[in-house]
């Protein structure tokens, strides 16, 4: 119930965009994820997204959990990278 796209940003970096489809508990919404390598070889993982489903709305008891779900996974990606 998610459609994924790979796009290129204005700096030439690949970005994955996941869009929730009708029937998904976070519909309507999206998340974009990308990795940028800096001039010194350092890697930064970027995550951004938003949605207007009830689980992400004001007063939702799981809103913060949903909004921060990518933190651990992103850190694992950085930890497993070969580095500069």
C-alpha positions in Angstrom: 0.0 0.0 0.0 3.0 2.2 -0.7 4.3 3.3 -4.0 8.0 4.0 -4.2 9.8 6.2 -6.7 13.5 7.0 -7.2 14.1 10.6 -8.3 17.2 12.8 -8.7 17.3 16.0 -6.7 18.7 19.3 -8.0 22.2 18.4 -6.8 22.2 15.0 -8.7 21.6 12.9 -5.6 19.2 9.9 -5.8 16.2 10.2 -3.5 13.6 7.5 -2.7 10.1 8.8 -2.2 7.5 6.5 -0.6 3.9 7.6 -1.1 1.1 6.0 0.9 -1.9 4.7 -1.0 -5.5 4.5 0.0 -6.0 1.9 2.6 -2.6 2.5 4.3 -3.0 3.7 7.9 -0.8 6.8 7.2 -2.6 7.8 4.0 -2.3 10.4 2.7 1.4 10.9 3.2 4.9 10.5 2.0 8.5 10.0 3.1 11.6 10.9 1.2 14.9 9.4 2.0 18.3 10.2 0.5 22.0 9.9 1.2 24.4 12.8 0.5 28.2 12.3 0.6 30.0 15.5 1.5 33.3 16.8 0.1 35.3 14.9 2.9 33.5 11.7 2.2 31.2 12.0 5.2 27.7 10.6 4.7 24.5 12.2 5.7 21.1 10.5 5.6 18.2 12.8 5.0 14.6 11.8 5.9 11.6 14.0 5.5 7.9 13.4 5.2 4.5 14.4 6.2 1.0 13.2 6.2 -2.5 14.1 7.3 -3.8 10.7 8.4 -5.3 10.4 11.9 -2.3 8.6 13.3 -0.1 11.6 12.6 -2.6 14.3 13.5 -2.7 16.4 16.6 -3.5 14.5 19.8 -2.4 11.1 18.3 -0.6 9.1 21.0 1.6 7.5 18.4 2.5 10.7 16.4 6.0 11.1 17.9 6.8 7.4 17.3 5.7 7.6 13.7 7.6 10.9 13.2 10.9 9.4 14.6 10.7 5.9 13.1 13.6 6.4 10.7 16.1 7.6 13.2 17.4 4.2 14.2 17.4 2.8 10.7 19.3 5.8 9.4 21.9 5.5 12.1 22.4 1.9 11.2 23.0 2.8 7.5 25.6 5.3 8.6 27.3 2.8 11.0 27.5 0.2 8.3 28.9 2.5 5.6 32.6 2.0 4.7 33.3 5.7 5.3 35.9 7.9 3.6 
